[in-house]
């Protein structure tokens, strides 16, 4: 489990990005791709964002270049 910084009530997330990160030429030409930045000062939403970050960190692990070079990651 990745290490987490100690969080206090003052250090809750207040910004998130929502939308598609697929901005290839094909996607831009054929699909509607959009991204929005949401900024909040609402304590309840900040707590929800913090909880989501904790959840993502709980089920993630740090990887290095060797993970991408492994045979099960290759196509073709």
C-alpha positions as CSV (number, residue, x, y, z in Angstrom):
1,X,0.0,0.0,0.0
2,X,1.5,3.4,-0.9
3,X,2.4,5.7,1.9
4,X,-0.1,8.5,2.7
5,X,0.7,11.9,3.9
6,X,-0.9,12.8,7.2
7,X,-4.1,14.7,6.5
8,X,-5.7,17.2,8.6
9,X,-9.0,19.1,8.2
10,X,-7.0,21.9,6.5
11,X,-5.6,19.5,3.9
12,X,-8.6,18.1,2.1
13,X,-8.7,18.1,-1.7
14,X,-10.5,21.1,-3.2
15,X,-10.0,20.4,-6.9
16,X,-10.6,17.5,-9.3
17,X,-10.6,16.9,-13.0
18,X,-13.5,15.2,-14.6
19,X,-13.7,13.9,-18.2
20,X,-11.8,12.2,-20.9
21,X,-8.1,12.0,-21.1
22,X,-8.3,10.5,-24.6
23,X,-7.2,13.3,-26.9
24,X,-5.7,11.3,-29.8
25,X,-6.2,12.7,-33.3
26,X,-8.9,10.0,-34.0
27,X,-10.8,10.8,-30.8
28,X,-10.7,14.5,-31.4
29,X,-11.9,14.1,-35.0
30,X,-14.7,11.5,-34.4
31,X,-15.8,11.8,-30.8
32,X,-16.8,14.5,-28.4
33,X,-14.0,14.7,-25.8
34,X,-14.3,17.1,-22.9
35,X,-12.6,17.8,-19.5
36,X,-13.8,20.0,-16.7
37,X,-12.0,21.3,-13.6
38,X,-14.1,21.3,-10.5
39,X,-13.0,23.6,-7.6
40,X,-14.9,23.4,-4.3
41,X,-14.8,25.0,-0.9
42,X,-17.7,22.7,0.4
43,X,-16.5,20.7,3.3
44,X,-18.7,17.7,2.5
45,X,-17.5,17.5,-1.1
46,X,-13.9,17.9,0.1
47,X,-14.3,15.0,2.5
48,X,-15.8,12.9,-0.3
49,X,-12.8,13.7,-2.5
50,X,-10.4,12.8,0.3
51,X,-12.2,9.5,0.9
52,X,-12.0,8.7,-2.8
53,X,-8.2,9.4,-2.8
54,X,-7.8,7.1,0.2
55,X,-9.8,4.4,-1.5
56,X,-7.7,4.6,-4.7
57,X,-4.5,4.5,-2.7
58,X,-5.7,1.5,-0.8
59,X,-6.1,-0.6,-3.9
60,X,-3.1,0.7,-5.8
61,X,0.6,0.0,-5.9
62,X,3.7,1.7,-7.2
63,X,5.1,0.3,-10.4
64,X,8.3,0.9,-12.4
65,X,9.4,0.5,-16.0
66,X,9.8,-3.3,-15.5
67,X,6.1,-3.7,-15.1
68,X,5.6,-2.2,-18.6
69,X,8.3,-4.3,-20.1
70,X,6.9,-7.6,-18.9
71,X,5.7,-10.1,-21.6
72,X,2.0,-9.9,-20.5
73,X,2.0,-6.2,-21.3
74,X,3.2,-6.6,-24.9
75,X,0.9,-6.6,-27.9
76,X,1.8,-8.6,-31.0
